[in-house]
Amino acid sequence: MTGRCAWVLAAILATGAAAWAQSSSKEYVDLVRRLAAEGKAEEALALACRAIEQDPAEAECWLVRAAVYCSLGRLDQGFQDLQRAEALDGASTLDVHRRLGEALLGGKESAARAPAARVEPVVRILHLRNVQAAAIAGVVTSMAKAWNDRNLRVNVSWDSMNNLLISGDPSAVKTIEEEVGKLDLPPVEFTLKLYLLRAADRGEADAEIKDLAPVIEYLKGVVRYQSFSVMHTGILRMQERGEGRLTLGAPQAAFHVLLVPSSADRESRTVRFGEVDLRQTWTTRSGQNESSQERTILHTSVQLKDGEVAVLGASRIDGEDEALVLVVRCDFVK
């Protein structure tokens, strides 16, 4: 023990209250800390107890004794002193010391008794490249509400530059940011090759139809027609968010195809078309007058897989001798 520490300790133990009254609490608190740092825990404890007797309203006295108790392994007593110090001085200045004390105490019931640490909110500005912020705002707002229901405040807004602004609890913001990343993906792209076939009772097979051999065999088994030829073909490159339009044939006698996808699944590589239309338009003349005619040949919906060839539908023409058949092949863009 240094001469100064020994002299002060001896004086306090010998003179009791009189010596304490003549010195500031800060001086004796500092001495307790110095004794503890020198490994003289028992002497530091005696002095800390004496300090509390003389000034029980001073939080620092309780705090240093708590530290000494902890160093001696008397953890329950140390925790009690930490609580007393907190009650005297408030959590604002002592919460760091208390958390340190709880770590020394091994965490026994500390999680239940410790004050919640303040979590600073964070702000994220996400620029969306593939989807409109307003289009997914409902989904993101629902996610934010789920966090708010758990008392973790999250705010969501967006601007005209297609930025999504998220602020609030860090864990909630991080989770929402990850989910937004799953939504902001490039749209699924695919190509459609369309075949408009003429079906008849008899005739020679069309050389171009070899690519559709399995489909033709299927058709021969379900319809009365045994001869198929290609009238028109066309290719569309589409995305899941959009529609495809294709005109086949001459303007005077044309076929118009409309395909509107309703959903696409990247993992299963499937696309569903909620609307598939095939219309025919033609022009008729009567003297000097021309008139346009139109009829709907096909109106349906279909789901296609990557690489699948499917018959979209058939319609009789010229009575029952012939029919039109629309076939499509779907290929996802890699």
C-alpha positions as CSV (number, residue, x, y, z in Angstrom):
1,M,0.0,0.0,0.0
2,T,1.3,3.5,-0.8
3,G,2.0,5.8,2.1
4,R,-0.9,8.1,1.2
5,C,-3.4,5.2,1.0
6,A,-2.2,3.7,4.2
7,W,-2.3,7.0,6.1
8,V,-5.8,7.8,4.9
9,L,-7.2,4.3,5.6
10,A,-5.7,4.3,9.1
11,A,-7.0,7.7,9.8
12,I,-10.6,6.8,8.8
13,L,-10.6,3.5,10.7
14,A,-9.2,5.2,13.8
15,T,-11.2,8.4,13.8
16,G,-14.5,7.2,12.3
17,A,-17.1,9.9,11.5
18,A,-14.9,12.8,12.3
19,A,-12.3,12.0,9.7
20,W,-15.0,11.3,7.1
21,A,-16.8,14.5,7.7
22,Q,-13.6,16.5,7.1
23,S,-13.0,14.9,3.6
24,S,-15.0,14.9,0.4
25,S,-16.8,11.7,-0.7
26,K,-15.0,11.9,-4.0
27,E,-11.6,11.6,-2.3
28,Y,-12.6,8.5,-0.4
29,V,-14.3,6.9,-3.4
30,D,-11.0,7.5,-5.4
31,L,-9.1,5.8,-2.5
32,V,-11.4,2.8,-2.6
33,R,-10.7,2.4,-6.3
34,R,-7.0,2.7,-5.8
35,L,-7.0,0.1,-3.1
36,A,-9.0,-2.2,-5.3
37,A,-6.6,-1.6,-8.2
38,E,-3.7,-2.6,-5.9
39,G,-5.4,-5.9,-5.1
40,K,-6.3,-4.9,-1.5
41,A,-10.0,-5.8,-1.9
42,E,-10.7,-6.4,1.8
43,E,-9.3,-3.0,2.8
44,A,-11.1,-1.4,-0.1
45,L,-14.4,-3.0,1.1
46,A,-13.9,-1.8,4.6
47,L,-13.4,1.7,3.4
48,A,-16.4,1.5,1.0
49,C,-18.7,0.4,3.8
50,R,-17.4,3.2,6.0
51,A,-18.1,5.7,3.1
52,I,-21.7,4.5,2.8
53,E,-22.2,4.9,6.5
54,Q,-21.1,8.5,6.3
55,D,-22.9,9.4,3.1
56,P,-25.6,6.9,2.2
57,A,-27.2,9.2,-0.3
58,E,-24.1,9.3,-2.6
59,A,-24.6,6.9,-5.5
60,E,-20.8,6.7,-6.2
61,C,-20.2,5.1,-2.7
62,W,-22.6,2.3,-3.5
63,L,-21.2,1.9,-6.9
64,V,-17.6,1.4,-5.8
65,R,-18.7,-1.0,-3.1
66,A,-20.6,-3.0,-5.8
67,A,-17.4,-3.2,-7.8
68,V,-15.4,-4.4,-4.8
69,Y,-18.1,-7.0,-4.0
70,C,-17.9,-8.3,-7.6
71,S,-14.1,-8.5,-7.4
72,L,-14.5,-10.7,-4.3
73,G,-17.0,-12.9,-6.0
74,R,-19.9,-11.7,-3.8
75,L,-22.1,-11.2,-6.8
76,D,-25.5,-11.0,-5.2
77,Q,-24.4,-8.2,-2.8
78,G,-22.7,-6.4,-5.7
79,F,-25.9,-6.5,-7.8
80,Q,-27.9,-5.1,-4.8
81,D,-25.5,-2.2,-4.5
82,L,-25.7,-1.5,-8.2
83,Q,-29.5,-1.3,-7.9
84,R,-29.2,1.1,-5.0
85,A,-26.8,3.3,-6.9
86,E,-29.2,3.3,-9.9
87,A,-32.1,4.3,-7.6
88,L,-30.1,7.2,-6.2
89,D,-28.7,8.5,-9.4
90,G,-31.0,7.3,-12.2
91,A,-30.3,5.0,-15.2
92,S,-29.2,7.8,-17.4
93,T,-25.7,8.0,-15.9
94,L,-25.3,4.5,-14.4
95,D,-26.8,2.1,-17.0
96,V,-23.3,1.5,-18.4
97,H,-22.0,0.6,-14.9
98,R,-25.0,-1.6,-14.3
99,R,-24.5,-3.5,-17.6
100,L,-20.9,-4.1,-16.6
101,G,-22.0,-5.3,-13.2
102,E,-24.5,-7.7,-14.8
103,A,-21.8,-9.1,-17.0
104,L,-19.8,-9.8,-13.9
105,L,-22.8,-11.4,-12.2
106,G,-23.0,-14.0,-15.0
107,G,-26.4,-12.7,-16.3
108,K,-28.5,-14.3,-13.6
109,E,-31.9,-12.7,-14.0
110,S,-30.2,-9.7,-15.5
111,A,-32.1,-9.9,-18.8
112,A,-35.4,-9.5,-17.0
113,R,-34.1,-6.8,-14.6
114,A,-31.9,-4.7,-16.9
115,P,-33.4,-1.6,-18.6
116,A,-33.8,-1.9,-22.4
117,A,-31.0,-0.4,-24.3
118,R,-31.9,2.5,-26.6
119,V,-31.8,1.4,-30.2
120,E,-31.0,4.2,-32.7
121,P,-33.3,4.2,-35.7
122,V,-31.7,3.9,-39.2
123,V,-32.8,5.2,-42.6
124,R,-32.4,3.4,-45.9
125,I,-33.1,4.9,-49.4
126,L,-33.6,2.1,-51.9
127,H,-33.6,3.0,-55.6
128,L,-35.8,0.5,-57.4
129,R,-34.6,-0.5,-60.8
130,N,-37.2,-3.0,-62.0
131,V,-40.5,-2.3,-60.3
132,Q,-42.4,0.8,-59.5
133,A,-42.3,1.9,-55.9
134,A,-46.0,2.6,-55.9
135,A,-46.7,-0.9,-57.2
136,I,-45.1,-2.6,-54.3
137,A,-46.0,0.0,-51.7
138,G,-48.9,-2.0,-50.4
139,V,-46.8,-5.1,-49.8
140,V,-44.0,-3.1,-48.1
141,T,-46.5,-1.2,-45.9
142,S,-48.0,-4.5,-44.8
143,M,-44.6,-5.7,-43.7
144,A,-44.0,-2.4,-41.8
145,K,-47.4,-2.8,-40.0
146,A,-46.4,-6.3,-38.9
147,W,-43.3,-4.8,-37.3
148,N,-45.2,-1.9,-35.8
149,D,-47.6,-4.5,-34.2
150,R,-44.5,-5.8,-32.4
151,N,-43.7,-2.3,-31.1
152,L,-40.8,-1.9,-33.5
153,R,-41.6,1.4,-35.3
154,V,-41.0,1.4,-39.0
155,N,-42.0,4.1,-41.5
156,V,-42.3,3.6,-45.3
157,S,-42.6,6.2,-48.0
158,W,-41.6,6.7,-51.7
159,D,-40.9,9.6,-54.1
160,S,-41.3,10.4,-57.7
161,M,-37.8,9.2,-58.5
162,N,-38.8,5.6,-57.7
163,N,-37.0,5.6,-54.4
164,L,-38.3,3.7,-51.4
165,L,-37.6,5.3,-48.0
166,I,-37.6,3.0,-45.0
167,S,-36.7,4.2,-41.5
168,G,-37.0,2.8,-38.0
169,D,-35.8,-0.2,-35.9
170,P,-32.5,-1.5,-37.5
171,S,-33.6,-5.2,-37.5
172,A,-37.0,-4.4,-39.0
173,V,-35.5,-2.1,-41.7
174,K,-32.9,-4.8,-42.6
175,T,-35.6,-7.5,-43.0
176,I,-37.8,-5.2,-45.1
177,E,-34.8,-4.2,-47.2
178,E,-34.1,-7.9,-47.9
179,E,-37.7,-8.6,-48.9
180,V,-37.7,-5.5,-51.2
181,G,-34.6,-6.9,-52.9
182,K,-36.6,-10.1,-53.7
183,L,-39.3,-8.0,-55.3
184,D,-37.1,-5.7,-57.3
185,L,-36.0,-8.3,-59.8
186,P,-35.8,-8.0,-63.6
187,P,-39.0,-9.2,-65.2
188,V,-39.1,-12.8,-66.4
189,E,-38.5,-12.8,-70.2
190,F,-39.6,-15.5,-72.7
191,T,-40.2,-16.0,-76.4
192,L,-43.3,-17.4,-78.0
193,K,-43.3,-19.0,-81.4
194,L,-46.8,-19.1,-82.8
195,Y,-48.1,-21.5,-85.5
196,L,-51.5,-20.9,-87.1
197,L,-52.4,-24.2,-88.7
198,R,-55.0,-25.2,-91.2
199,A,-56.6,-28.5,-90.5
200,A,-58.5,-30.5,-93.1
201,D,-60.0,-34.0,-93.6
202,R,-57.3,-34.9,-96.2
203,G,-54.2,-33.6,-97.8
204,E,-50.4,-33.9,-97.7
205,A,-48.4,-33.2,-94.5
206,D,-46.6,-29.8,-94.5
207,A,-42.8,-30.1,-94.3
208,E,-42.6,-27.2,-91.8
209,I,-44.8,-29.1,-89.4
210,K,-42.1,-31.7,-88.5
211,D,-41.2,-29.5,-85.5
212,L,-44.7,-30.1,-84.2
213,A,-44.9,-33.8,-84.8
214,P,-45.9,-34.8,-81.2
215,V,-48.6,-32.1,-81.2
216,I,-49.9,-33.2,-84.6
217,E,-50.2,-36.8,-83.4
218,Y,-52.1,-35.6,-80.4
219,L,-54.5,-33.5,-82.6
220,K,-55.2,-36.5,-84.9
221,G,-56.3,-38.4,-81.8
222,V,-58.8,-35.8,-80.6
223,V,-60.2,-34.1,-83.7
224,R,-61.5,-35.5,-87.0
225,Y,-58.9,-33.8,-89.1
226,Q,-55.9,-35.8,-90.4
227,S,-54.1,-33.2,-92.5
228,F,-52.4,-30.1,-91.1
229,S,-50.5,-27.3,-92.8
230,V,-48.8,-24.1,-91.7
231,M,-50.6,-21.0,-92.7
232,H,-48.6,-18.4,-90.7
233,T,-45.9,-18.3,-88.1
234,G,-44.6,-15.5,-85.9
235,I,-42.3,-14.9,-82.9
236,L,-42.9,-12.7,-79.9
237,R,-40.4,-11.8,-77.2
238,M,-42.2,-10.8,-74.1
239,Q,-41.9,-9.9,-70.4
240,E,-44.1,-10.9,-67.6
241,R,-45.2,-7.3,-67.1
242,G,-46.7,-6.4,-70.5
243,E,-48.7,-7.8,-73.4
244,G,-47.8,-9.3,-76.7
245,R,-49.5,-8.5,-80.0
246,L,-48.8,-10.1,-83.4
247,T,-50.5,-9.8,-86.8
248,L,-50.2,-12.7,-89.2
249,G,-51.1,-12.5,-92.9
250,A,-51.9,-9.6,-95.2
251,P,-53.9,-6.6,-94.1
252,Q,-56.8,-7.5,-96.3
253,A,-57.2,-10.9,-94.5
254,A,-55.2,-10.8,-91.3
255,F,-55.1,-12.7,-88.0
256,H,-54.4,-10.8,-84.8
257,V,-53.1,-12.5,-81.7
258,L,-53.2,-11.0,-78.3
259,L,-51.4,-12.6,-75.2
260,V,-51.6,-11.0,-71.8
261,P,-49.6,-12.7,-69.0
262,S,-51.0,-12.5,-65.6
263,S,-48.1,-14.1,-63.6
264,A,-44.8,-15.7,-64.1
265,D,-42.7,-17.9,-61.7
266,R,-39.0,-17.7,-62.0
267,E,-38.3,-20.8,-60.0
268,S,-40.8,-23.2,-61.6
269,R,-40.2,-21.4,-65.0
270,T,-43.9,-21.2,-65.8
271,V,-46.0,-18.3,-67.1
272,R,-49.7,-18.0,-67.0
273,F,-51.6,-16.0,-69.6
274,G,-54.9,-14.7,-68.3
275,E,-56.0,-13.6,-71.8
276,V,-55.3,-15.2,-75.2
277,D,-57.3,-13.9,-78.1
278,L,-57.2,-14.7,-81.8
279,R,-59.2,-12.4,-84.1
280,Q,-59.6,-12.4,-87.9
281,T,-60.2,-9.2,-89.9
282,W,-60.9,-8.9,-93.6
283,T,-62.1,-6.4,-96.1
284,T,-65.1,-6.8,-98.5
285,R,-65.9,-4.7,-101.5
286,S,-69.3,-3.9,-102.9
287,G,-69.0,-1.7,-106.0
288,Q,-67.0,1.3,-104.9
289,N,-67.5,0.6,-101.3
290,E,-65.3,-1.2,-98.8
291,S,-66.2,-2.5,-95.4
292,S,-64.1,-4.1,-92.7
293,Q,-65.3,-7.3,-91.1
294,E,-64.1,-8.9,-87.9
295,R,-64.7,-12.1,-85.9
296,T,-63.3,-13.6,-82.7
297,I,-61.9,-17.1,-83.4
298,L,-60.4,-17.9,-80.0
299,H,-60.6,-16.5,-76.5
300,T,-59.0,-18.5,-73.7
301,S,-56.3,-18.6,-71.0
302,V,-53.4,-21.0,-70.6
303,Q,-50.3,-21.8,-68.4
304,L,-47.1,-22.7,-70.1
305,K,-43.8,-24.2,-68.9
306,D,-40.4,-23.4,-70.3
307,G,-39.9,-25.5,-73.5
308,E,-43.5,-26.5,-73.7
309,V,-45.5,-26.8,-76.9
310,A,-49.3,-26.4,-76.5
311,V,-52.4,-26.2,-78.5
312,L,-54.2,-22.9,-77.6
313,G,-57.4,-23.8,-79.4
314,A,-59.2,-24.6,-82.7
315,S,-62.1,-23.2,-84.6
316,R,-64.0,-24.5,-87.6
317,I,-63.9,-22.5,-90.9
318,D,-65.8,-23.1,-94.1
319,G,-68.4,-25.2,-92.4
320,E,-66.9,-28.4,-91.0
321,D,-64.4,-29.2,-93.7
322,E,-61.6,-27.2,-92.3
323,A,-60.4,-25.6,-89.0
324,L,-57.9,-23.2,-87.7
325,V,-55.6,-24.4,-84.9
326,L,-53.3,-22.1,-82.9
327,V,-50.2,-23.7,-81.4
328,V,-47.5,-22.0,-79.3
329,R,-44.0,-22.9,-78.1
330,C,-42.7,-21.1,-75.0
331,D,-39.0,-20.7,-74.2
332,F,-37.7,-18.7,-71.2
333,V,-34.8,-16.4,-71.9
334,K,-31.8,-17.5,-70.0
